[in-house]
Amino acid sequence: MKRFSERTSARGFAELNVTPMLDFAFTLLVIFLITTPLLESGIDVSLPQAAPNRRSPDPRSVQTLTVTGKGSLFWNREPITIAQLPAKVAEALRGQPDLAVAVRADRDLRYQDLVTVFDTLQAGGVPQVALVHTDEPSGDLPARP
């Protein structure tokens, strides 16, 4: 018995032409690739300019404030609380009016806790505050271009 009758031949089956569908899909892909970077750069934000001739603080005047992921504070490796921070800042400013504080914050720290620390340092009159970071990407996050 013949697989196809004489009326229906192998050429009689309709073929699905996917070329227009692929053209449309690639066109959409190109549109998304072009517009996605514009979405981020299209947000109107006035970014601060770096001071060109700003000198680094004297290393002897730099105090280190470490904030762990759970919110614990360490002033030069000495454990303190957030309530004790203003007194530590005032004491350090008496000895060094050009005090600079390097804040080492754990990456798991909540933003609100870090903002509280910065607000406390600013209210205490610290003239220079720096957030310490590493230039090496961590193993569990993808490197940014």
KAFENLIN-V854751 format. One record per backbone hydrogen bond with DSSP energy under -1.0 kcal/mol. CO is the residue of the C=O (numbers start at 1). NH is the residue of the N-H. Records with the same first field share a line. If there is no record, write none. Layout:
# KAFENLIN-V854751
CO = NH / NH
This chain:
# KAFENLIN-V854751
9 = 12
18 = 22
19 = 23
20 = 24
21 = 25
22 = 26
23 = 27
24 = 28
25 = 29
26 = 30
27 = 31
28 = 32
29 = 33
30 = 34
31 = 35
32 = 36
35 = 39
37 = 41
38 = 42
40 = 43
58 = 61
61 = 100
63 = 102
64 = 76
65 = 104
66 = 74
67 = 106
68 = 71
72 = 68
73 = 80
74 = 66
75 = 78
78 = 75
84 = 88
85 = 89
86 = 90
87 = 91
88 = 92
89 = 93
90 = 94
91 = 95
92 = 96
96 = 99
99 = 128
100 = 63
101 = 130
102 = 65
103 = 132
104 = 67
106 = 109
110 = 114
111 = 115
112 = 116
113 = 117
114 = 118
115 = 119
116 = 120
117 = 121
118 = 122
119 = 123
120 = 124
121 = 126
122 = 125
128 = 101
130 = 103
